[in-house]
Amino acid sequence: MTKPLERELEAVAVLGDAIIGRGEGPHPVDRHVGLRIRMRRKEMGVSQERLADALGITFQQVQKYERGANRVSASKLWEISGALRTPVAYFYDGLGDQDAAATQRDAAQDFMLSTEGIELMASFPRIAEPSIRRKIVELIRVVAEEG
């Protein structure tokens, strides 16, 4: 006779070799995927309403996906990747290096979801000259160290 499967670890997700404890709020992977959806949408200059129309959902649902409040199903992520003209793998880029990077990633995600972060992410790739981009990064690093 088989025993029912019992969960010994509640609210814990295993990702690669790292274990991520779940507290309150969205799962870190859902937040990451949502952030990547928002980044790509903003990069393309697409409104939440336009993306929602293309997907046949409400703009509120797009907002929930972007915040990680609602999980994106595999089929919906496939549709989103088509609407935003990017591979599905794009939405998972950056996952895998968990532990100490999780805290840094949370801070980075919070910044990237801010108005300034979105504007910086949209503008920075348009700087064609690599040496100028490098100087901007160095300037930001120096200012951050002084603050």
C-alpha positions in Angstrom: 0.0 0.0 0.0 1.3 3.4 -0.9 1.5 6.3 1.5 0.2 9.6 0.4 2.9 12.1 -0.4 3.5 14.5 2.5 5.0 17.9 2.1 7.9 18.3 4.6 8.8 21.7 3.2 5.9 24.1 3.0 6.1 27.3 0.9 9.6 26.4 -0.4 10.5 26.3 -4.1 13.4 24.4 -5.4 15.1 26.1 -8.4 18.3 24.6 -9.7 20.5 23.7 -6.7 19.2 26.6 -4.6 16.3 26.6 -2.3 14.3 29.8 -2.1 12.2 30.4 1.0 8.8 31.8 0.3 7.4 34.5 2.5 4.4 36.6 1.9 3.9 38.0 -1.6 4.6 36.7 -5.1 7.0 33.9 -5.8 10.5 35.2 -6.8 10.2 33.5 -10.2 6.8 35.0 -10.9 8.2 38.4 -10.0 11.1 37.9 -12.3 9.0 36.7 -15.2 6.6 39.7 -14.6 9.5 42.1 -14.5 10.8 40.8 -17.8 7.4 41.1 -19.4 7.2 44.7 -18.2 10.8 45.4 -19.4 10.1 44.0 -22.9 6.8 45.8 -23.2 8.3 49.1 -22.2 11.3 48.6 -24.5 8.9 48.1 -27.4 6.7 51.1 -26.4 3.6 49.0 -26.0 1.0 50.0 -23.4 -0.6 47.5 -21.0 -3.8 48.1 -22.9 -2.4 47.2 -26.3 -0.7 44.1 -24.9 -3.9 43.1 -23.2 -5.9 43.5 -26.5 -3.4 41.4 -28.3 -3.7 38.7 -25.7 -7.5 38.8 -25.3 -7.2 39.7 -21.6 -7.8 42.8 -19.5 -5.1 45.4 -18.8 -5.6 44.6 -15.1 -4.5 41.0 -15.8 -1.4 42.3 -17.5 -0.7 44.5 -14.4 -1.0 41.4 -12.2 1.3 39.4 -14.4 3.9 42.2 -14.3 3.8 42.4 -10.5 4.0 38.7 -10.2 0.7 38.7 -8.4 -0.7 36.2 -10.9 1.3 33.4 -12.4 1.6 33.4 -16.2 0.6 30.0 -17.7 2.9 28.4 -20.2 0.4 28.9 -23.0 -0.1 32.6 -22.1 3.7 33.1 -21.8 3.9 31.7 -25.3 1.3 34.2 -26.5 3.1 37.1 -24.7 6.4 36.1 -26.3 4.8 36.2 -29.7 3.1 39.6 -29.1 6.3 41.1 -27.8 8.4 39.4 -30.5 10.9 37.7 -28.2 11.7 34.1 -27.3 10.1 32.6 -24.3 13.6 32.1 -22.8 13.9 35.9 -22.5 11.5 35.9 -19.6 13.7 33.5 -17.6 17.1 35.2 -18.4 18.9 35.9 -15.1 17.4 33.1 -13.1 19.7 30.4 -11.8 22.3 32.3 -9.8 20.1 32.3 -6.6 21.4 32.6 -3.0 23.2 35.9 -2.4 22.1 37.1 -5.8 18.4 36.8 -4.7 18.7 39.8 -2.4 20.6 41.8 -4.9 18.1 40.8 -7.6 15.1 41.9 -5.5 16.7 45.3 -5.1 17.5 45.4 -8.8 13.9 44.3 -9.7 12.4 47.0 -7.4 14.6 49.6 -9.2 13.8 48.3 -12.6 10.1 48.5 -11.8 10.5 52.2 -10.9 9.8 55.0 -13.3 13.6 55.9 -13.4 14.6 52.3 -13.9 12.2 51.8 -16.8 13.4 55.0 -18.4 17.1 54.1 -17.9 16.5 50.6 -19.4 14.8 52.1 -22.4 17.3 54.8 -23.0 20.7 53.1 -22.2 20.7 50.6 -25.1 20.2 53.5 -27.6 23.6 54.9 -26.7 25.6 53.5 -29.6 29.1 54.4 -28.4 30.4 51.7 -26.0 33.0 54.0 -24.5 30.2 56.5 -23.5 28.1 53.7 -22.1 31.1 52.6 -20.0 31.7 56.1 -18.7 28.1 56.4 -17.7 28.3 53.1 -15.7 31.5 54.4 -14.1 29.8 57.7 -13.2 26.9 55.9 -11.6 29.2 53.6 -9.6 31.2 56.6 -8.3 28.1 58.5 -7.3 26.6 55.4 -5.6 29.8 54.8 -3.6 29.7 58.5 -2.4 26.0 58.3 -1.3 
